[in-house]
Amino acid sequence: MKSKEHMIPFLGLVAAIAIAGHAHAQQEQVVKIGHSGPLSGPNAFAGKDNENGVRLAIEELNARKITAGGKTLKFELVSEDDQCDAKSGVSVAQKFVDDGVKYVMGPYCSGVAIPASRIYADGGTMVSTVGTNPKVTQGGYRNLYRIIASDNQIGSSMAVYAAKVLKVTKVGVIDDRTAFGQGLAEEFTKEAKKQGLTIVGQEFTTDKAVDFTAILTNMKAKAPEAIFFGGYAPQAAPMARQMKQLAVPGKLLGGDTVCSPATGKLGGDAVNDLVFCAQGGSILEKAQSGPAFKAKFKKRFNADADAYAASYYDQLLFIGESMQKANSIDPDKVGAELYKTTYKGVAATYSYDDKGNMKQAPITVFTFKNAAPVPLASY
């Protein structure tokens, strides 16, 4: 049996270790990164891709052991399914705010981003979204960033491409009545008229539809040389197949969501050389760090990066760098750095105007070969 005299130094050592361990624990600061996107339903492929872009950035930031306010930052992902539905998205926003999540990546859908942005602003949460409808950044909220080109840039660039490169003169327009699809179609139509194109017909569908026979038959009677579709990949793919079946003339044009590999997976050979789309971002294969990012993503998730994985990844690394510069995790201080700094990422060089729009947002036009998107040119 040990004497009390022997026990005292031993107890002192235990206490010292406990205090040191406690001090070390105190030096770590957990930063929750929320992700809001469709993790179920027809756009789940996009939500998972976006989430993986965020996850990859979190893993890299944690490996770097960056500090702010004298503490090592430990980033943790908190992901919620907003189903691309406004009501669900607002509930997710409220949950994040109530849980003290100060940084949210998403939403993916403009129809969610527009109503949710008020909840996030009231809660002091920074939001980085790929919602492209111009209204997303028109609410006047600070610390709300659109991390890709907006509909007016994407829609208008597709109209210019149709006129100047595809040399069409008559176009039809179809939209799915979502905030995203409608906004994109409006921007395309506006620029198409400026380019001297004739809009021969306008039709509407929904983001749940799979049968477009009636509207395509109507469109075929007007002999368009191209049809612009404002909507998502799960509708664009069967629309392309049905255009071939009905022998509707011309190309199917779309925005960023149509550029997804999902369009090829769902549409098969029908999309080849028929579908043309414009997407925010430069050609990853030709970007300086693009091939390395694609390889890293594939190795980590055993899947190819889709439309916006690189944009989410870039923006979160930009936020991490801004926390270091601001020496703080306070969204207002970090936001002040984002507004005044430029960051060279994989998909683009990021700098924001006072509304949170990218000052220079590159756009790439794609078509499909072997049911896979192939970049044609960046503008």
DOSEDREN-654383 format. One record per residue (C-alpha): residue in one letter; x, y, z. Coordinates in Angstrom, 3 decimals. Example, Ala and Ser with C-alpha at 12.3 -4.5 7.8 and 13.67 -1.06 7.14 Angstrom:
2
("A",(12.300,-4.500,7.800)),
("S",(13.670,-1.060,7.140)),
REM end
This chain:
379
("M",(0.000,0.000,0.000)),
("K",(1.333,3.428,-1.010)),
("S",(1.804,6.116,1.607)),
("K",(-0.036,9.458,1.420)),
("E",(3.327,11.144,0.678)),
("H",(3.666,9.031,-2.497)),
("M",(0.101,9.683,-3.524)),
("I",(0.335,13.505,-3.497)),
("P",(2.813,13.906,-6.427)),
("F",(0.869,11.246,-8.334)),
("L",(-2.447,13.106,-7.820)),
("G",(-0.742,16.357,-8.789)),
("L",(0.403,14.760,-12.055)),
("V",(-3.128,13.477,-12.800)),
("A",(-4.539,16.951,-12.150)),
("A",(-1.915,18.560,-14.398)),
("I",(-2.749,16.132,-17.234)),
("A",(-6.471,16.779,-16.752)),
("I",(-5.950,20.561,-16.841)),
("A",(-3.732,20.306,-19.942)),
("G",(-6.325,18.129,-21.668)),
("H",(-9.058,20.578,-20.736)),
("A",(-6.984,23.502,-22.045)),
("H",(-6.416,21.637,-25.305)),
("A",(-10.158,20.980,-25.630)),
("Q",(-10.842,24.653,-25.027)),
("Q",(-8.519,25.598,-27.886)),
("E",(-10.720,23.810,-30.421)),
("Q",(-13.706,25.679,-31.871)),
("V",(-16.430,23.696,-33.648)),
("V",(-17.876,25.432,-36.719)),
("K",(-21.048,23.827,-38.052)),
("I",(-21.491,24.033,-41.827)),
("G",(-25.091,23.486,-42.888)),
("H",(-26.041,22.077,-46.282)),
("S",(-29.583,22.561,-47.619)),
("G",(-30.460,20.700,-50.811)),
("P",(-32.618,17.970,-52.377)),
("L",(-31.405,14.688,-50.864)),
("S",(-34.563,12.860,-51.989)),
("G",(-36.739,13.085,-55.088)),
("P",(-35.764,13.592,-58.741)),
("N",(-33.008,16.143,-58.012)),
("A",(-31.357,14.088,-55.253)),
("F",(-28.348,13.435,-57.550)),
("A",(-27.611,17.190,-57.471)),
("G",(-28.136,17.500,-53.724)),
("K",(-25.725,14.633,-53.005)),
("D",(-23.161,16.076,-55.410)),
("N",(-23.346,19.509,-53.760)),
("E",(-23.126,17.891,-50.317)),
("N",(-19.995,15.975,-51.386)),
("G",(-18.388,19.187,-52.654)),
("V",(-18.980,20.694,-49.189)),
("R",(-17.741,17.516,-47.469)),
("L",(-14.491,17.519,-49.462)),
("A",(-13.815,21.145,-48.522)),
("I",(-14.556,20.427,-44.826)),
("E",(-12.088,17.524,-44.820)),
("E",(-9.391,19.724,-46.364)),
("L",(-10.035,22.613,-43.966)),
("N",(-9.824,20.245,-40.979)),
("A",(-6.545,18.798,-42.319)),
("R",(-5.115,22.328,-42.543)),
("K",(-5.939,22.991,-38.855)),
("I",(-6.674,26.656,-39.463)),
("T",(-7.064,28.992,-36.497)),
("A",(-9.209,32.010,-35.665)),
("G",(-9.429,33.837,-32.357)),
("G",(-6.632,31.686,-30.913)),
("K",(-8.534,28.428,-31.460)),
("T",(-8.141,25.624,-33.981)),
("L",(-11.307,25.400,-36.060)),
("K",(-13.037,22.037,-36.403)),
("F",(-15.605,22.068,-39.198)),
("E",(-18.623,19.750,-38.996)),
("L",(-21.185,19.062,-41.739)),
("V",(-24.895,19.227,-40.890)),
("S",(-26.960,18.312,-43.954)),
("E",(-30.740,18.596,-44.376)),
("D",(-33.104,17.542,-47.181)),
("D",(-35.101,20.565,-48.400)),
("Q",(-36.643,18.488,-51.246)),
("C",(-36.402,21.533,-53.579)),
("D",(-39.657,22.556,-51.865)),
("A",(-40.247,26.061,-50.492)),
("K",(-42.104,24.924,-47.349)),
("S",(-39.511,22.252,-46.515)),
("G",(-36.683,24.701,-47.266)),
("V",(-38.070,27.311,-44.877)),
("S",(-38.360,24.604,-42.157)),
("V",(-34.731,23.614,-42.767)),
("A",(-33.677,27.268,-42.540)),
("Q",(-35.504,27.701,-39.233)),
("K",(-33.925,24.507,-37.859)),
("F",(-30.424,25.679,-38.818)),
("V",(-30.997,29.108,-37.258)),
("D",(-32.441,27.565,-34.064)),
("D",(-29.430,25.209,-33.861)),
("G",(-26.975,28.102,-34.165)),
("V",(-25.645,27.111,-37.603)),
("K",(-24.026,30.313,-38.926)),
("Y",(-22.864,29.059,-42.346)),
("V",(-25.152,27.361,-44.867)),
("M",(-24.183,26.012,-48.278)),
("G",(-27.303,25.959,-50.471)),
("P",(-30.151,25.915,-51.250)),
("Y",(-29.863,24.383,-54.733)),
("C",(-33.301,25.500,-55.954)),
("S",(-34.189,29.174,-56.421)),
("G",(-37.741,28.442,-55.240)),
("V",(-36.254,27.471,-51.863)),
("A",(-33.487,30.090,-51.728)),
("I",(-35.866,33.054,-52.185)),
("P",(-38.184,32.416,-49.170)),
("A",(-35.467,30.857,-46.965)),
("S",(-33.093,33.822,-47.364)),
("R",(-35.243,35.990,-45.044)),
("I",(-35.054,33.370,-42.250)),
("Y",(-31.286,33.106,-42.639)),
("A",(-30.840,36.891,-42.683)),
("D",(-32.925,37.301,-39.512)),
("G",(-30.821,34.579,-37.858)),
("G",(-27.488,36.126,-38.853)),
("T",(-26.542,33.113,-40.995)),
("M",(-24.270,33.381,-44.042)),
("V",(-25.713,31.700,-47.140)),
("S",(-23.874,30.539,-50.288)),
("T",(-26.367,29.392,-52.908)),
("V",(-26.450,28.186,-56.504)),
("G",(-30.035,29.484,-56.861)),
("T",(-29.824,31.348,-60.180)),
("N",(-33.096,33.318,-60.275)),
("P",(-32.182,37.058,-60.185)),
("K",(-34.653,37.539,-57.284)),
("V",(-32.419,35.428,-54.999)),
("T",(-30.035,38.364,-54.476)),
("Q",(-32.616,41.140,-54.768)),
("G",(-33.825,40.910,-51.142)),
("G",(-31.025,43.211,-49.988)),
("Y",(-29.648,40.691,-47.455)),
("R",(-26.001,40.898,-46.387)),
("N",(-23.899,37.748,-46.383)),
("L",(-25.979,36.064,-49.099)),
("Y",(-23.788,34.968,-52.009)),
("R",(-24.678,33.484,-55.383)),
("I",(-21.620,31.375,-56.156)),
("I",(-22.306,30.900,-59.908)),
("A",(-23.698,32.908,-62.821)),
("S",(-27.332,34.063,-62.540)),
("D",(-30.235,33.240,-64.880)),
("N",(-29.878,36.522,-66.746)),
("Q",(-26.279,35.553,-67.580)),
("I",(-27.030,31.871,-68.327)),
("G",(-30.332,32.433,-70.179)),
("S",(-29.014,35.298,-72.257)),
("S",(-25.776,33.468,-73.142)),
("M",(-27.827,30.537,-74.500)),
("A",(-29.866,32.950,-76.646)),
("V",(-26.681,34.506,-78.047)),
("Y",(-25.273,31.020,-78.725)),
("A",(-28.487,30.000,-80.533)),
("A",(-28.352,33.088,-82.754)),
("K",(-24.616,33.396,-83.382)),
("V",(-23.351,29.794,-83.334)),
("L",(-26.348,27.557,-84.068)),
("K",(-27.637,30.225,-86.520)),
("V",(-31.321,29.585,-85.707)),
("T",(-34.008,32.199,-86.377)),
("K",(-37.161,30.580,-84.901)),
("V",(-37.344,29.219,-81.356)),
("G",(-39.983,27.752,-79.055)),
("V",(-39.881,28.154,-75.266)),
("I",(-41.077,25.710,-72.578)),
("D",(-40.760,26.223,-68.819)),
("D",(-41.666,24.161,-65.751)),
("R",(-43.254,27.068,-63.805)),
("T",(-40.708,26.835,-60.962)),
("A",(-38.975,30.046,-59.853)),
("F",(-35.831,28.717,-61.517)),
("G",(-37.352,27.481,-64.794)),
("Q",(-39.625,30.463,-65.314)),
("G",(-36.867,32.966,-64.549)),
("L",(-34.422,31.248,-66.888)),
("A",(-36.963,31.086,-69.740)),
("E",(-37.808,34.788,-69.294)),
("E",(-34.129,35.763,-69.537)),
("F",(-33.643,33.577,-72.620)),
("T",(-36.736,35.069,-74.293)),
("K",(-35.668,38.636,-73.550)),
("E",(-32.205,38.160,-75.079)),
("A",(-33.532,36.053,-77.984)),
("K",(-35.743,38.967,-79.057)),
("K",(-32.763,41.336,-78.814)),
("Q",(-30.830,38.941,-81.072)),
("G",(-33.643,39.110,-83.646)),
("L",(-34.981,35.595,-83.046)),
("T",(-38.710,34.894,-83.488)),
("I",(-40.454,33.151,-80.553)),
("V",(-42.885,30.871,-82.406)),
("G",(-44.571,29.391,-79.325)),
("Q",(-44.541,29.211,-75.531)),
("E",(-45.663,26.174,-73.517)),
("F",(-45.700,25.287,-69.811)),
("T",(-45.252,22.078,-67.831)),
("T",(-44.315,21.149,-64.232)),
("D",(-41.189,19.876,-62.498)),
("K",(-42.992,16.544,-61.861)),
("A",(-44.102,15.846,-65.469)),
("V",(-42.684,13.033,-67.602)),
("D",(-45.019,13.122,-70.631)),
("F",(-44.563,16.095,-72.963)),
("T",(-46.333,14.663,-76.020)),
("A",(-49.099,17.294,-76.123)),
("I",(-46.892,20.376,-75.776)),
("L",(-44.260,19.001,-78.173)),
("T",(-46.959,18.221,-80.770)),
("N",(-48.160,21.825,-80.463)),
("M",(-44.583,23.044,-80.793)),
("K",(-43.839,20.830,-83.824)),
("A",(-46.708,22.445,-85.760)),
("K",(-44.889,25.819,-85.393)),
("A",(-41.626,24.406,-86.854)),
("P",(-39.073,25.834,-84.410)),
("E",(-35.369,25.370,-85.211)),
("A",(-34.675,25.050,-81.486)),
("I",(-36.688,24.720,-78.270)),
("F",(-35.448,26.319,-75.063)),
("F",(-36.465,24.498,-71.876)),
("G",(-36.392,26.288,-68.522)),
("G",(-36.257,23.419,-66.025)),
("Y",(-34.342,20.487,-64.598)),
("A",(-32.618,17.334,-65.920)),
("P",(-35.374,14.860,-64.870)),
("Q",(-37.733,16.619,-67.336)),
("A",(-35.179,17.561,-70.023)),
("A",(-34.140,13.928,-70.596)),
("P",(-37.597,12.473,-71.398)),
("M",(-38.379,15.657,-73.357)),
("A",(-35.355,14.959,-75.589)),
("R",(-36.464,11.339,-76.101)),
("Q",(-40.001,12.429,-76.995)),
("M",(-38.702,15.091,-79.410)),
("K",(-36.942,12.289,-81.327)),
("Q",(-40.005,10.008,-81.221)),
("L",(-42.275,12.778,-82.524)),
("A",(-39.662,13.983,-85.057)),
("V",(-39.787,17.509,-83.639)),
("P",(-37.218,19.523,-85.618)),
("G",(-34.304,21.415,-84.070)),
("K",(-32.183,21.311,-80.926)),
("L",(-33.230,21.265,-77.256)),
("L",(-31.563,24.126,-75.372)),
("G",(-31.364,24.534,-71.616)),
("G",(-29.625,26.095,-68.657)),
("D",(-27.177,24.832,-66.071)),
("T",(-29.293,22.052,-64.539)),
("V",(-29.712,20.416,-67.967)),
("C",(-25.891,20.204,-68.298)),
("S",(-25.883,17.522,-65.611)),
("P",(-24.659,13.982,-66.409)),
("A",(-28.131,12.942,-65.160)),
("T",(-29.588,14.229,-68.464)),
("G",(-27.452,11.664,-70.303)),
("K",(-28.140,8.871,-67.818)),
("L",(-31.910,9.427,-68.077)),
("G",(-32.054,10.312,-71.785)),
("G",(-29.529,7.884,-73.254)),
("D",(-28.602,8.295,-76.920)),
("A",(-31.553,10.624,-77.519)),
("V",(-29.650,13.562,-75.985)),
("N",(-26.551,13.198,-78.212)),
("D",(-25.984,16.280,-80.419)),
("L",(-29.584,17.308,-79.641)),
("V",(-29.216,18.943,-76.230)),
("F",(-27.182,22.152,-75.809)),
("C",(-26.949,23.885,-72.442)),
("A",(-25.125,26.697,-70.657)),
("Q",(-23.667,26.258,-67.177)),
("G",(-21.956,28.651,-64.781)),
("G",(-18.230,27.968,-64.406)),
("S",(-15.332,27.402,-66.763)),
("I",(-14.373,24.075,-68.390)),
("L",(-12.982,22.034,-65.479)),
("E",(-10.740,19.970,-67.763)),
("K",(-9.066,23.170,-68.958)),
("A",(-9.006,24.965,-65.600)),
("Q",(-5.579,24.975,-63.948)),
("S",(-6.626,22.833,-60.970)),
("G",(-9.699,21.250,-62.617)),
("P",(-8.295,17.792,-63.505)),
("A",(-6.755,17.438,-60.017)),
("F",(-10.088,18.322,-58.391)),
("K",(-11.998,15.846,-60.566)),
("A",(-9.527,13.065,-59.736)),
("K",(-9.621,13.874,-56.004)),
("F",(-13.443,13.913,-55.996)),
("K",(-13.643,10.605,-57.895)),
("K",(-11.171,8.927,-55.521)),
("R",(-13.012,10.149,-52.407)),
("F",(-16.635,9.467,-53.471)),
("N",(-16.275,6.927,-56.315)),
("A",(-18.417,9.244,-58.454)),
("D",(-17.768,11.982,-60.998)),
("A",(-18.275,15.570,-59.862)),
("D",(-21.544,16.951,-61.253)),
("A",(-22.529,20.544,-62.020)),
("Y",(-21.765,22.402,-58.767)),
("A",(-19.524,20.261,-56.551)),
("A",(-16.524,22.440,-57.470)),
("S",(-18.430,25.692,-56.812)),
("Y",(-19.483,24.582,-53.305)),
("Y",(-15.962,23.320,-52.627)),
("D",(-14.404,26.610,-53.780)),
("Q",(-16.755,28.814,-51.773)),
("L",(-16.235,26.921,-48.519)),
("L",(-12.444,27.101,-48.905)),
("F",(-12.876,30.852,-49.574)),
("I",(-14.906,31.131,-46.341)),
("G",(-12.243,29.197,-44.410)),
("E",(-9.497,31.481,-45.734)),
("S",(-11.626,34.522,-44.840)),
("M",(-12.054,33.251,-41.250)),
("Q",(-8.272,33.137,-40.962)),
("K",(-7.904,36.668,-42.346)),
("A",(-10.671,38.044,-40.124)),
("N",(-9.305,36.030,-37.157)),
("S",(-12.947,35.331,-36.356)),
("I",(-15.862,32.995,-37.130)),
("D",(-18.394,35.826,-36.847)),
("P",(-20.322,35.877,-40.189)),
("D",(-20.255,39.686,-40.404)),
("K",(-16.469,39.821,-40.011)),
("V",(-15.960,36.891,-42.380)),
("G",(-18.438,38.454,-44.834)),
("A",(-16.498,41.726,-44.809)),
("E",(-13.466,39.744,-46.030)),
("L",(-15.516,37.964,-48.728)),
("Y",(-16.869,41.275,-50.067)),
("K",(-13.410,42.836,-50.388)),
("T",(-11.281,39.820,-51.401)),
("T",(-10.780,37.817,-54.586)),
("Y",(-10.298,34.039,-54.420)),
("K",(-9.049,31.846,-57.273)),
("G",(-10.889,28.548,-57.055)),
("V",(-11.260,25.482,-59.257)),
("A",(-14.452,26.518,-61.095)),
("A",(-13.977,30.310,-61.136)),
("T",(-12.299,33.323,-59.582)),
("Y",(-14.641,34.557,-56.865)),
("S",(-15.288,38.209,-56.085)),
("Y",(-18.676,39.611,-55.128)),
("D",(-20.546,42.868,-55.629)),
("D",(-22.521,44.477,-52.795)),
("K",(-25.586,42.347,-53.666)),
("G",(-23.617,39.090,-53.420)),
("N",(-23.465,38.391,-57.165)),
("M",(-20.199,37.280,-58.741)),
("K",(-18.505,40.183,-60.533)),
("Q",(-17.236,37.880,-63.270)),
("A",(-19.056,34.595,-63.663)),
("P",(-17.717,32.375,-66.459)),
("I",(-20.227,30.370,-68.503)),
("T",(-19.576,27.167,-70.462)),
("V",(-21.758,25.786,-73.273)),
("F",(-22.069,21.982,-73.458)),
("T",(-23.600,19.396,-75.749)),
("F",(-23.854,15.613,-75.222)),
("K",(-21.759,12.865,-76.832)),
("N",(-22.146,9.204,-75.819)),
("A",(-24.831,10.384,-73.347)),
("A",(-22.280,12.501,-71.434)),
("P",(-21.908,16.305,-71.300)),
("V",(-19.019,17.604,-73.412)),
("P",(-17.871,21.234,-73.085)),
("L",(-17.778,23.249,-76.311)),
("A",(-16.614,26.722,-75.246)),
("S",(-16.347,29.044,-72.232)),
("Y",(-17.316,32.728,-72.316)),
REM end
